[in-house]
């Protein structure tokens, strides 16, 4: 299905959803009902563009050609490019949440590690970041868990089914709505929350929507994870912007024209002068197929009534070079829009870049990733603060988490060898850094590995001290002043 069809379908769904948005929901106050209607309207308004961006990400959009260079029998022929997916995934590979920490503390307070581990936040964060790049924002919601679930459940939500109301003063969501079920184009299940309550809404036995569960919350449990937010767009901007989508359209047209040209030069064009039309008909006088005439009958042509042999000419083979040059030009334009090197777009370059040149070409994308660390990091910190509030029944974020920070792997994705080389040089300039945990991080070790290495070091040091004390007690070794076991 093409983009035009998708947009038409989305408009139809949105128009059809208007009547449902005005349906009363049993168990909701008038104020909450109005908020739900407005949020459903926001989802309907964005459904078309979100569907279009999903198609570009999945390379499912229809080629938009002008109908000039495409023969009628190839109008339905499709070409696809996965550049939309690559624009997001190449960046997403550089946005890796490593964990959380409190400055000057080795342990996260309030059993925060349990929440992170039970909800697999470090693994699921990658999915949320990808959704934000596709549509502009992603969302999280912290909810009290049911039996058999964690004490607090943190869910990552896509902008295709989730929206909210942003308060610019408190800089947080004050309302959030996510559609969790739909059937035949109508919403059947959803979750709505504001600063006081969270409602689970579903279809009742009589078909209408009704509140099936509600619970009090200290504040809206939803959190915004925006990609490239600004003052005009606090919900962020999609990486698949309109210029990016138009660049993909242009490249697909070039690819389609090259496919058509390839069809022509794969079967050399010939023409005859002075040929009798009988050579193009079979024994029954019916025209023979064009392909059979090309590969069979044309190779054996008889003389005409006057004994003359028809003249056979072959048209010059069509060159693919103009299409190759155009593809490189399209790739260069797309590369400038999404800050990825042309070489990763499947376009072969005459002079491949060196490793140093490739690293420089990734610098612009690394800067985009580092800016995303800031906006995403603030969202994840807020998510964990709300999760603790819901779990512990607090009215305000706990003071122990005021200085909670998110930790990210370097966006430049250096190799272990490069990281070790940089760490060695820094330790050479500042020797005392070697005694800190930060030195292990600079060498590329993750948090769990650093903890194990430091624990092993402490055990080894403790064993050495005990051995020294035992030896000193037997009079085998003098105990140096100031060392463990020395007399004061």
N, C-alpha and C positions, 0 to 999 in steps of 0.2 A: 504494500500500500504506500503511495507516495505522500509527500508532505502536504499537497493540496487536499488529498483525501483525508489525511489524518486531521488536518485543521478543521475541515468541514465536519468530520465525525465528532471532534472535540467540541465544536460550537453547538452541534446538535445535542450532545450530552449535557452541555452547560445549560442550554435552553430548556431541556427536559428536566434538569435538576432544579430550575427555579421554583417549580410548583412544590417540589419536595422541601426546598429550603424554607418555604412558608408554612409547612405542616407543623402543627403544635407537637411538642414532645411532652408526654405525660410525666409529671414529676419535676419539671423545671419551672423556675420562676419566670415571670415575664421578662425581667432583665437578662437572665441567662439565656432565655429563648432568643431574644434579639441578638445577643452576642454570637450564639451558634449560627444564626441565619447570616450574619455579616461574615463570619469566618468561612462558612460554606460558599458564600458568594466570592470571597477571595480565591478559594480553591478553583471554582468554576472559571474565574477570570484568567487564571494562570494555566489552566489545563491544556489549552491549545499549544502555547509556546513550550510548555514542559514536555508534551508529547513530541513536538518537533525536535527538541534537543535530544530526547531519548533516541529518536530515529537516527540523528546524525551521529550520536555516540555508538550506536549499534550498526552503523553503515546500512541502515534500512531505508534511507530516504531515496525517493525516485529522482533520477537524473533530469534536471531541468534544461532541455535543449530548445533551440529556437526553431527547429523544423526546417532548417535550410540545408544542412549538410547530411541529414539523415534520410536515407531512402524509406519509402512508405513501409516496405516489408520489414524494416528494422526499427520501427518506431517503439516497439515494446521491448527492444533489447536493452538490458540494464548493465551498467558498470558501477562498481562500488569501490570506495576508498575507506580505509580504517583510520584516516587522519584524525577524526574527531575523538576516537578512543585514545589514540596515541597522545593527543594534546593533553588529555587528562591523566593518563596513566604514567607518562614520563614525569610529570610534576608530582603525582601522588607517590611515586617511588622515593621522592626526596622529602616527604612529609611523614616522618616516623616518630610517633610518640614513644619515648623510652620509659617514662614513668613520672613520678611526682616526688617532691622532696620539700622539707622544711629547712631553710638555712640554719647552720650550726646544730643540726640534729641528724642522727643516723637512723632514727626510727620514725615512721609516720604515726602521729597520735590518733587516738579515738578508733583504733582498729581499722584504719582506713584501707590498709593493704588487703583486708578480707573483702571489702566491697569491690575493690579493683579486681581481685582475683576471681571472685564468684561471678562477676558480670563480664569477665574476659574483656575488660575495657581496652587494654593495649592492643589486642587483636582486632576488636570491633571498631576501634577508632579509625583504622585505615578505610573501612567501608564508609563510615560517616564522612570522612574527608573527601572521598571520591564523589559521593552524592552532592556535597556542597560545590564541588567544582563543576558538576554537570548542570546544576540548577541555580546556583547562587548561594542558598542556605541549606544547611541540614539542621536537624533538631535532636535534642535528647529529652527524655522525660524520666524522672525518678518517681517510682511508685512503691507503695508497701507491697511486699510479696505475700502470696497466698501460701497455703500448706504445701510443703515440698519445694518451695522456691526460696531464694535468698531473702533475708530480712527486708532488704530494699532492692528493687529491680530497676536497673538503669537500661532504658531502651533507646537505641539510635533510630531516628525516623527520617524518611525521605520527604523532600518538599513536594513530591508528586501527590502525597496524601496528607500533608501536615502544613499548618499555617498557624499564625499567632498574631497577637497585638503587642507592639513594642512601645515601651514607655521611655522616651528620650531622657527624662530626668533621672530615673532610677537605673537606666541603661540595662533593662532586662525585660523579659516577656511578662506581661500581666495576665495574659490569656493564651491558651493553646488548644488546638483541636486537631486530632488525627483520626482519619477514617481507617478503621481496621477491618471492615467488611463491606462488600458491595455485590449486588446481584441484579442482572438485567438492567444495568445503567442507573441503579438507585442505591443509595447508601442504606446498609442494613445494620452496621455496627460502627460506633465511634466512641472516642474518649474526649471529653471536654473538661478543662480545668481552668480555674481562675485563682485569685489570691486567697480564697476561702475554702473551696470545695473542689473535688475531682469527681466527675460523673462518668460512669460507664453506661452507654446508651445502646439499645438493641431493639430489634423488632419484637413486638409482643405477639401473643397468640392471635390477636385480631388484625395483625398486619401493621399497626401503627408503631411509631417509635416511642419507647418509654425508658425511663431511668431504671436500670436493673441493679445498680450498686452505686453508692456514694460514700465519700469519706472526707473528713476535714483535713486540710493541709495548711501549714503556716504561711506559705506563699505559693505562687504559681510554680508547679514542679517542672515546667518546661524551660529549656535553655536553648538559645540560638547559637549555632556554629556557622558564622557567615564567612564566605570567601570573598576577599577584596571588598570589604564594606567601605562606604564613605558617608559623608553627611547627608547626601540625598538618597542613598540606598543603604540603610543600616542592615538590611537583609542580605547584602552582598550582591555580587555580579557573577553571572555564569562565565566559565571559561569558554564555553561554546557561544560566543557573542555573535551578533549578526554579521560583522565583517568576517569572522572565522567561518561561519556557515556559507557565506557567499563565495569565499575562497575555495571551499570544498566543492561547491557547485561548478565553479569555473574549471577546476582540475578534473572533475568527472566528465565535463563536456569534452575536454581535451582527450581524455582517455577513450571516450566513445568515438570521437572522430578518428583516433588512431586505430581502433578496432575495425571501423568501416574501411579505412584505407588498407589495413592488413588483408581484409577479405578480397579486395581488388587485386593486390599484387601477389596474393597466394595462388590465384588463377590468372595467368597472363592473358591480356586482352588481345584477341586476334580479329581481323576483319578480312573479308574476301571481296575481290573485284571480278566480276564476270562469272559468278557462280550461279548454277541453276537451283531453283528452290526445291527441286526433288531431293537434294542431298539432306534436306532438313525434315524430311517426312519418312515414315516407315513404310512397310509393305502395304499397309492398309490405307495409306494416304494421310495418316494422322501425324501431327507435328511431334517430333521426338523431343524428349526432355533436353533442356539446355545443357545440363551436365554431361549427358550421354554424347551430345554433339561435340562438346568440348574435348572429351577424352577418347572418343571412339571414331565417329564418322568423319571428323575433319581430317584425320590422318590418311584417309583414302578417298580422294576426290577424282571423279572421272572427268573425261573431256566433254565439252558441250557438243551440240549438233554440228558445229563448224570445225570440230577437232581442236579447239583451243582449250588450254588448261587454265583454270581460274588462278588469279594471283592471290597469294596468301601473305598477309602482313601482320606483324606483331607490334603492338604499341609499347613504347618504352616503359620499363618497370617504374612504378611510383615509389618515390623515396619516403622513408619514415623519418628522416632527419628533422623536418619542420615540427613534427609532433613531439619528437624527443626534446627539441629545444624549448617548445612550449611547456612541456611537462616540467622541465627544470625551472622555467620562469614561474610557473604556478607554485612549485615547491618553495622557491625563494620568497614569494609573497606570503605563503602560509607560515613559513619559518619565522619571518619577521613579526607576525601577529602573535604567535604562541611561544616564541623564544626557545625553539628547539633547533638543533642543527639540521641542515638539509639532508645530511647523510642518513638520518634515522627515518626519513620519509620514504625510503625505497628508491630514491633517485641516485643513480650512479654518477659520481663525480670523476672528472678526468684526472685530477690530482688529489688523492686522498689526503686528509688532514693528518698532521702528526699528533701524537698524544698530547703534547702541550697545547697545540692549537685547538684540539677538541675540548680540553679543559676550559680554555678561555671562552669557547662558544657556549658552554653550559653555564657560565657565570650569571647571565641574565635570568635564566630559569632558577638558579639557586637563590637569587635575591627574591624572586616571587615566593619561593618556598619559605624563606626566612620570615617574610612578612606574614605568611599564612600561619607560621608558628605562633605569632603574637595573638591573632584573632581566635584561632582554634584553641590555643592554650588557655586564654581567659574563659572560654566557654566550658572547657573540661574542668577547670578549677571550680567554677560556679556549679557545675553538675555535681561534683563530689560534695561541695558544701550543702547543697540541697538534699543530697542523699543522706548525709549524716543527720540533718534536721528532721527528716521524715522518720529515719530509723530510731532516733533518740527522743522524738517528740519535742524538739526545741522550737522556739518562736523566732529565733534569730540565728544567723550563722555562728558557729562556735568560734571563740577567740583563738583557740588553738590552731585554727586553719586560716587565720588572717594572712599569714605569710606563706601559704601553700603555693608552690610554683610547679609548673610543668617542665619536664626535661625532654629535649629533642635530640635525636641523632644529627650529626652535621649534614646540612643540605647538600654539600658538595660530594657526599658519598665517597670519601677517600678510601683507598685500599688500606689493609692492615699495615702493609709495609710503609706506606706514606705517613700514616698516623704514628707509627713507631719512630720513624725518622724525625718527624716534627717534635714528638715528645722528648726524644733524646737530646735534641738541640736546646729545647727549653730547659730541661733539667740541667744541662751543661751550663746554662747562663744563670739559673736559679737552683742551686743544688738542693736546698731544703724542700723543694717541691716533691722530690723523690720519696719523702716520708709521708706524703698525704695520699688520700684516696683519689684525689683528682689526677694524680700521675697515672694510676691504673686506668682511669677513664680515658685519658689522652692516648693510651696505648690501644684503645679500642675494645676494652673489656666491658661487657654489660654489667648492670647493677648486681645481678645474682652472682656472677663470677667474681666481681670485686668483693662482695661480702664473704664468699668462701675463701678467697685468697687472704683477706685480712684476718679471718678467723683462724686459718691455718698458721698465719704468722704469729698471732697471739699465743696459740698453743705451743708453737716451737719456742718462742721467747720464754713462756712460762716453764717449759721443760728445762731450758738452759739455766734458768734461775734456780730451780729446784736442785739440779745437778750441782751447781756451784755451791749452794748452801750445804748439801750433803757432803761434798768434798771438803769444804771448810770445817764442818763439824768433826770430820775424822782427822783434821790437822794436815790434810794433804795439800791444801791450797790456802794461801793467805786471803783474807777477805779485804778488799780495797775499801778505804773509807768512802762512805756515801753509797756503797752498793747494797743490795738487799742482804740482810743478815749481819751487817756491820754494827758494831757496838756504838752507841751514841756517846 
